[in-house]
Amino acid sequence: MLQVGLEEKVVTPALLVGFVNPDVLAHHLPPELLSKLLTAALAAGAMTPERLLEVLTPAVLAENVPHDVLWRCVEAGAERTGIAGEKS
């Protein structure tokens, strides 16, 4: 779902990092993925939302980040774009 949200521009990288923030990453990523992310950021000279997605693909995020966090992000994107259904 996250992959489709990104492809359809419902979820943007900037929106994603509002939910998958440093605290979430620090608590849920295994050390080897956190190291890979930091290495990529240092090599590039910056940590950007786009760089985060280059290293942590939607599949990797789905394996490591709590799904409720990812769903809140998708829901926020749907609301932002006006495609969210009515809440029951």
Short mmCIF file of the C-alpha atoms (twelve columns), coordinates in Angstrom:
data_MODEL
# 
_entry.id   MODEL 
# 
loop_
_atom_site.group_PDB 
_atom_site.id 
_atom_site.type_symbol 
_atom_site.label_atom_id 
_atom_site.label_alt_id 
_atom_site.label_comp_id 
_atom_site.label_asym_id 
_atom_site.label_seq_id 
_atom_site.Cartn_x 
_atom_site.Cartn_y 
_atom_site.Cartn_z 
_atom_site.pdbx_PDB_model_num 
ATOM 1  C CA . MET A 1  0.000   0.000  0.000  1 
ATOM 2  C CA . LEU A 2  2.848   2.389  0.812  1 
ATOM 3  C CA . GLN A 3  4.517   1.676  -2.530 1 
ATOM 4  C CA . VAL A 4  1.309   2.470  -4.420 1 
ATOM 5  C CA . GLY A 5  0.776   5.589  -2.335 1 
ATOM 6  C CA . LEU A 6  4.229   6.820  -3.296 1 
ATOM 7  C CA . GLU A 7  3.804   5.902  -6.963 1 
ATOM 8  C CA . GLU A 8  0.459   7.714  -7.151 1 
ATOM 9  C CA . LYS A 9  1.814   10.721 -5.221 1 
ATOM 10 C CA . VAL A 10 -0.714  10.230 -2.426 1 
ATOM 11 C CA . VAL A 11 2.217   9.838  -0.056 1 
ATOM 12 C CA . THR A 12 5.237   12.056 -0.580 1 
ATOM 13 C CA . PRO A 13 8.679   11.407 0.853  1 
ATOM 14 C CA . ALA A 14 8.309   14.546 3.000  1 
ATOM 15 C CA . LEU A 15 4.964   13.343 4.364  1 
ATOM 16 C CA . LEU A 16 6.439   9.921  5.071  1 
ATOM 17 C CA . VAL A 17 9.250   11.259 7.246  1 
ATOM 18 C CA . GLY A 18 6.678   13.118 9.309  1 
ATOM 19 C CA . PHE A 19 5.462   9.699  10.439 1 
ATOM 20 C CA . VAL A 20 8.571   7.559  10.006 1 
ATOM 21 C CA . ASN A 21 10.650  10.037 11.973 1 
ATOM 22 C CA . PRO A 22 14.026  9.593  13.699 1 
ATOM 23 C CA . ASP A 23 12.420  8.242  16.878 1 
ATOM 24 C CA . VAL A 24 10.507  5.579  14.932 1 
ATOM 25 C CA . LEU A 25 13.619  4.643  12.975 1 
ATOM 26 C CA . ALA A 26 15.796  4.460  16.096 1 
ATOM 27 C CA . HIS A 27 13.319  2.215  17.900 1 
ATOM 28 C CA . HIS A 28 12.423  -0.131 15.066 1 
ATOM 29 C CA . LEU A 29 15.267  -0.442 12.581 1 
ATOM 30 C CA . PRO A 30 17.828  -3.140 13.188 1 
ATOM 31 C CA . PRO A 31 21.355  -1.769 13.682 1 
ATOM 32 C CA . GLU A 32 22.548  -2.871 10.232 1 
ATOM 33 C CA . LEU A 33 19.795  -0.870 8.488  1 
ATOM 34 C CA . LEU A 34 20.369  2.178  10.662 1 
ATOM 35 C CA . SER A 35 24.074  1.951  9.813  1 
ATOM 36 C CA . LYS A 36 23.282  1.652  6.092  1 
ATOM 37 C CA . LEU A 37 21.053  4.739  6.285  1 
ATOM 38 C CA . LEU A 38 23.668  6.803  8.126  1 
ATOM 39 C CA . THR A 39 26.422  5.678  5.743  1 
ATOM 40 C CA . ALA A 40 24.373  6.758  2.721  1 
ATOM 41 C CA . ALA A 41 23.570  10.124 4.297  1 
ATOM 42 C CA . LEU A 42 27.180  10.816 5.217  1 
ATOM 43 C CA . ALA A 43 28.431  9.786  1.786  1 
ATOM 44 C CA . ALA A 44 25.946  12.121 0.115  1 
ATOM 45 C CA . GLY A 45 26.467  14.944 2.587  1 
ATOM 46 C CA . ALA A 46 22.784  15.151 3.490  1 
ATOM 47 C CA . MET A 47 19.870  13.160 4.816  1 
ATOM 48 C CA . THR A 48 16.770  13.880 2.770  1 
ATOM 49 C CA . PRO A 49 13.366  12.196 2.633  1 
ATOM 50 C CA . GLU A 50 14.237  10.963 -0.851 1 
ATOM 51 C CA . ARG A 51 17.541  9.489  0.350  1 
ATOM 52 C CA . LEU A 52 15.727  7.713  3.157  1 
ATOM 53 C CA . LEU A 53 13.536  6.005  0.551  1 
ATOM 54 C CA . GLU A 54 16.550  5.107  -1.574 1 
ATOM 55 C CA . VAL A 55 17.967  3.142  1.341  1 
ATOM 56 C CA . LEU A 56 14.779  2.078  3.104  1 
ATOM 57 C CA . THR A 57 12.417  0.972  0.362  1 
ATOM 58 C CA . PRO A 58 8.695   0.655  1.076  1 
ATOM 59 C CA . ALA A 59 9.180   -3.116 1.441  1 
ATOM 60 C CA . VAL A 60 11.951  -2.607 4.017  1 
ATOM 61 C CA . LEU A 61 9.835   -0.071 5.888  1 
ATOM 62 C CA . ALA A 62 6.883   -2.488 5.905  1 
ATOM 63 C CA . GLU A 63 9.114   -5.174 7.407  1 
ATOM 64 C CA . ASN A 64 10.483  -2.952 10.170 1 
ATOM 65 C CA . VAL A 65 8.149   -0.068 10.975 1 
ATOM 66 C CA . PRO A 66 4.894   -0.715 12.843 1 
ATOM 67 C CA . HIS A 67 2.068   -0.955 10.330 1 
ATOM 68 C CA . ASP A 68 -0.112  1.470  12.269 1 
ATOM 69 C CA . VAL A 69 2.526   4.158  11.666 1 
ATOM 70 C CA . LEU A 70 2.561   3.443  7.936  1 
ATOM 71 C CA . TRP A 71 -1.239  3.362  7.749  1 
ATOM 72 C CA . ARG A 72 -1.489  6.740  9.501  1 
ATOM 73 C CA . CYS A 73 0.858   8.118  6.852  1 
ATOM 74 C CA . VAL A 74 -1.203  6.668  3.988  1 
ATOM 75 C CA . GLU A 75 -4.384  7.954  5.622  1 
ATOM 76 C CA . ALA A 76 -2.888  11.444 5.969  1 
ATOM 77 C CA . GLY A 77 -1.888  11.355 2.304  1 
ATOM 78 C CA . ALA A 78 -5.386  10.301 1.285  1 
ATOM 79 C CA . GLU A 79 -6.875  13.139 3.318  1 
ATOM 80 C CA . ARG A 80 -4.361  15.600 1.865  1 
ATOM 81 C CA . THR A 81 -5.272  14.636 -1.681 1 
ATOM 82 C CA . GLY A 82 -9.008  14.502 -1.015 1 
ATOM 83 C CA . ILE A 83 -9.453  10.800 -1.707 1 
ATOM 84 C CA . ALA A 84 -10.077 9.645  1.845  1 
ATOM 85 C CA . GLY A 85 -13.388 7.985  2.519  1 
ATOM 86 C CA . GLU A 86 -15.637 9.006  5.359  1 
ATOM 87 C CA . LYS A 87 -14.559 7.815  8.781  1 
ATOM 88 C CA . SER A 88 -16.999 5.528  10.500 1 
# 
